[in-house]
């Protein structure tokens, strides 16, 4: 992912040769600056790799949580549907008992 966008590696920067003319830059200054650039560049790559790993872990955890959520929703739906069936059975039982009590109280018809 990173390597597609980054053109230079720390080694490319380290191995870069500059042309020197009579009024050119001081080679020691350029080398010192490039050393700093190389160090920073290496740190950036380490940080980016760490973020990529964290991203992958969070993405995996997110998928696992979504799967758990789907399972729990399915389980809840099943429980609700079986719960409503139990409620219906209980209602039918209550209606039968009321009917029997009415027969007893009001006489058999």
C-alpha positions in Angstrom: 0.0 0.0 0.0 2.7 2.5 0.9 5.3 1.4 -1.7 2.9 2.4 -4.5 3.1 6.1 -3.6 6.6 6.5 -2.2 9.2 7.0 -4.9 12.4 7.1 -2.8 13.6 4.7 -0.2 16.1 5.6 2.5 18.8 3.8 0.5 18.0 5.8 -2.6 18.5 9.0 -0.7 21.7 7.7 0.9 23.2 6.7 -2.4 22.3 9.9 -4.3 25.3 11.6 -5.8 25.3 15.4 -6.4 27.4 17.1 -9.1 29.9 19.5 -7.7 31.0 22.6 -9.5 33.2 25.5 -8.5 30.3 27.2 -6.7 28.5 24.1 -5.7 27.1 23.2 -2.3 29.4 22.0 0.4 29.3 18.2 0.3 29.5 17.8 4.0 26.4 20.0 4.5 24.5 18.1 1.9 25.5 14.8 3.5 24.4 15.9 6.9 21.1 17.1 5.7 20.5 13.9 3.7 21.3 11.9 6.9 18.5 13.7 8.6 16.2 13.1 5.7 17.1 9.4 5.6 16.4 9.1 9.3 13.0 10.9 9.1 12.1 8.9 6.0 12.8 5.6 7.8 10.7 6.7 10.8 7.8 7.6 8.5 7.9 4.2 7.0 7.9 2.5 10.4 5.0 4.7 11.5 3.0 3.9 8.4 3.6 0.2 8.8 2.4 0.4 12.3 -0.8 2.2 11.2 -1.3 -0.3 8.5 -1.1 -3.2 11.0 -3.5 -1.3 13.3 -5.9 -0.7 10.4 -5.8 -4.4 9.5 -6.5 -5.4 13.1 -9.3 -2.9 13.5 -10.8 -4.1 10.2 -10.6 -7.7 11.3 -12.2 -6.9 14.7 -14.9 -4.9 12.9 -15.8 -7.9 10.7 -15.9 -10.2 13.8 -18.2 -7.7 15.6 -20.5 -7.5 12.6 -20.7 -11.3 12.4 -21.5 -11.4 16.2 -24.1 -8.8 15.8 -25.8 -10.7 12.9 -25.8 -13.9 15.0 -27.3 -12.1 18.0 -29.9 -10.4 15.8 -30.8 -13.8 14.3 -31.0 -15.3 17.8 -33.1 -12.5 19.1 -35.5 -12.8 16.1 -35.8 -16.5 16.8 -36.4 -16.0 20.5 -39.0 -13.3 19.7 -40.9 -15.6 17.3 -40.8 -18.5 19.7 -41.8 -16.2 22.5 -44.9 -15.0 20.5 -45.8 -18.6 19.8 -45.6 -19.3 23.6 -47.7 -16.3 24.3 -50.3 -17.5 21.8 -50.3 -20.9 23.4 -50.7 -19.3 26.9 -53.6 -17.1 25.6 -55.3 -20.2 24.2 -54.9 -22.0 27.5 -56.3 -19.0 29.4 -59.3 -18.8 27.1 -60.0 -22.5 27.6 -59.9 -22.0 31.4 -62.2 -19.0 31.2 -64.6 -21.0 29.1 -64.6 -23.8 31.6 -65.1 -21.4 34.5 -68.0 -19.8 32.6 -69.6 -23.1 32.1 -69.3 -23.9 35.8 -70.6 -20.5 36.9 -73.3 -20.0 34.4 -74.2 -23.6 34.0 -73.4 -26.1 31.3 -74.7 -25.3 27.8 
